[in-house]
């Protein structure tokens, strides 16, 4: 069966974001899987993130699969689509810590004290973050793998990271 829905568009521009409205923001670079994008939106809602900033050429957040995976979070989260240079210019114009996920660092994600507002940056599912993006991060962290896998799914890694940041903020470790 086909279902048609009409809903308000939560897409906004960077200039419309109030970074002080939340201490945690999700940022995704060139995501390809709509299921991952929807799950990241759902995670953002669950941890009280201010929204999701989509960098470069991400999958459509309003695609059927992304909407389904978001389980309604698409309607609660602000969504921005922009280029990397636009995001960096906006980010550096105010407070904020850019936290990148990377397999190339030795810093365990539970070691640092995160600062607010935190902008959690996750890279493309296949390649991760480009080196020049990693260079712009205030902090690079990784989730240690104890088994044979070298990494987690992008959405799962984002959820693990987001909850660590949220837990630190709740405990007053900022």
C-alpha positions in Angstrom: 0.0 0.0 0.0 1.1 3.5 -0.7 0.9 6.1 2.1 1.2 9.8 1.5 2.1 12.2 4.3 2.5 15.9 4.6 4.8 17.3 7.3 6.8 20.4 8.0 10.3 20.5 6.6 12.9 20.7 9.4 15.7 21.6 7.0 17.3 24.9 8.0 20.5 26.8 7.2 23.5 27.1 9.4 22.6 30.7 10.1 19.3 29.5 11.5 21.0 27.3 14.1 21.4 28.6 17.6 24.4 26.6 18.8 23.6 27.6 22.4 20.2 25.7 22.1 22.0 22.4 22.7 25.3 21.2 24.1 25.5 18.4 21.5 25.2 18.4 17.8 25.6 15.6 15.3 27.6 16.1 12.1 27.8 13.6 9.3 30.1 13.7 6.2 29.1 12.0 2.9 26.9 9.3 4.4 25.6 7.0 1.7 23.3 4.6 3.6 19.8 6.1 4.4 19.4 3.6 7.2 22.5 5.0 8.9 21.3 8.6 8.4 17.9 7.8 9.9 19.4 5.9 12.8 21.7 8.9 13.5 18.7 11.2 13.5 16.9 8.8 15.9 20.0 8.7 18.2 20.3 12.5 18.1 16.7 12.8 19.3 17.4 10.1 22.0 20.4 12.0 23.4 18.9 15.5 23.1 21.1 16.7 20.3 20.2 20.0 18.7 20.2 18.6 15.2 22.1 17.0 12.4 24.4 18.8 10.1 25.0 17.0 6.8 28.3 17.8 5.2 29.0 17.5 1.5 27.1 14.9 -0.5 25.0 12.9 2.0 22.0 10.7 1.2 18.6 12.4 1.2 17.4 12.6 4.8 13.8 12.6 3.4 14.2 9.4 1.5 11.7 6.6 2.5 14.4 4.5 4.1 15.9 7.4 6.1 12.4 8.5 7.3 11.6 4.9 8.3 14.9 4.4 10.2 14.5 7.7 12.0 11.3 6.4 13.6 9.8 9.9 13.7 13.0 11.7 14.8 13.2 13.4 11.4 10.3 15.5 12.7 12.1 16.5 15.9 15.6 17.3 14.7 16.9 20.3 12.8 18.6 19.3 9.6 21.2 21.4 7.8 22.9 20.5 4.5 26.0 22.4 3.6 29.6 22.2 2.3 32.6 21.5 4.6 34.0 25.0 4.1 30.7 26.6 5.0 30.4 24.5 8.1 34.0 25.3 9.3 33.5 29.0 8.8 30.3 28.9 10.8 31.8 26.6 13.5 34.9 28.8 14.0 32.7 31.9 14.3 31.5 30.8 17.8 32.1 28.4 20.6 32.2 24.7 19.9 34.5 21.6 20.0 34.7 19.5 16.8 35.1 15.9 17.7 36.0 13.5 14.9 35.9 9.8 14.9 39.0 8.1 13.4 40.7 4.7 13.3 44.1 6.5 13.0 44.2 8.0 16.5 45.3 6.3 19.7 42.9 8.3 21.9 40.1 6.2 23.4 36.7 7.9 23.2 36.3 7.6 27.0 39.6 9.4 27.8 39.0 13.1 26.9 36.8 15.5 28.7 34.4 16.8 26.1 33.5 20.5 25.8 30.2 22.1 25.1 28.8 22.7 22.6 30.2 19.4 21.2 30.0 18.8 17.4 30.3 15.0 16.9 31.6 14.4 13.3 31.3 11.0 11.7 32.7 10.2 8.3 31.5 8.2 5.3 30.8 4.5 6.0 33.5 3.2 3.6 36.3 5.7 3.9 35.8 7.5 7.2 36.8 11.1 7.5 39.2 12.6 4.8 42.6 13.5 6.3 42.1 17.2 5.7 38.8 17.0 7.7 40.6 15.2 10.5 43.2 18.0 10.6 40.4 20.5 11.4 39.1 18.5 14.4 39.8 19.8 17.9 39.9 16.2 19.0 40.1 12.8 17.3 38.9 9.7 19.1 38.3 6.1 18.4 36.2 3.3 19.9 38.6 0.4 20.6 37.8 -2.9 19.0 38.4 -5.9 21.1 37.4 -8.5 18.5 38.4 -9.0 14.9 36.3 -6.1 13.5 38.3 -3.0 12.8 35.3 -0.6 13.2 31.6 -0.3 14.0 28.8 0.7 11.6 28.7 4.5 11.3 25.3 4.8 13.0 26.4 2.5 15.9 29.7 4.4 16.4 27.8 7.7 16.4 25.4 6.3 19.1 28.3 5.1 21.3 30.0 8.4 21.0 26.9 10.5 21.5 26.0 8.6 24.7 29.6 9.0 26.1 29.5 12.8 25.5 26.0 13.0 27.0 27.0 11.0 30.1 29.9 13.3 30.7 27.8 16.3 30.4 25.2 14.8 32.8 27.9 14.1 35.3 29.2 17.6 35.0 32.5 16.6 33.6 32.6 19.6 31.2 
